[in-house]
């Protein structure tokens, strides 16, 4: 069902229309994180059930979103945004660290954020897949942003003389696929390792891309 979206007006309960709208949106996204990221999952959730879980009405749902897919799209971006904020915060503090230490700090921040709640992993790596052409486009566009972020880190390493200059985008694209796959498998219990061990292995993979095979920093990561 295609819904209606209209901008609220006026103040009520001491809150502006914009504040009430932001609160409703947050409640719908909080409910979606639980229902899409755990049980029953995105494909088995209805507008009525999501509205009930949010403590709101279906009328209020259609004032914020047109479809459940719109909610999934917003939630997927929100979860990725949380992870990116965590990464960028650490990257600033790690600017002056040696390459291996900097990479470890950045990927530990990403892994800690995305695995801090198994529902976030499910939204990022499971529920978003195969929904529609639109969602696939968003998933790949968001992945491209992560690729851009890592490529920027690699370019900075090249500028500091820590890596040889070349086009790393294809290799970084493959690396991001490894990050997603390994973290998903770890969270699902398919990988017998601690999260730190997973991060250390990802850092070794990245250094293997950037550095020459004989460079001792690869083995020492």
JOUR-V930788 format. One record per helix or strand of 3 or more residues. SS is the DSSP state (H for helix, E for strand). FROM is the first residue (numbers start at 0). LEN is the number of residues. If there is no record, write none. Layout:
ss = (SS;SS)
from = (FROM;FROM)
len = (LEN;LEN)
This chain:
ss = (H;H;H;H;H;H;H;H;H;H;H)
from = (16;41;46;57;67;98;117;132;168;194;215)
len = (21;3;8;7;26;17;10;27;19;16;4)
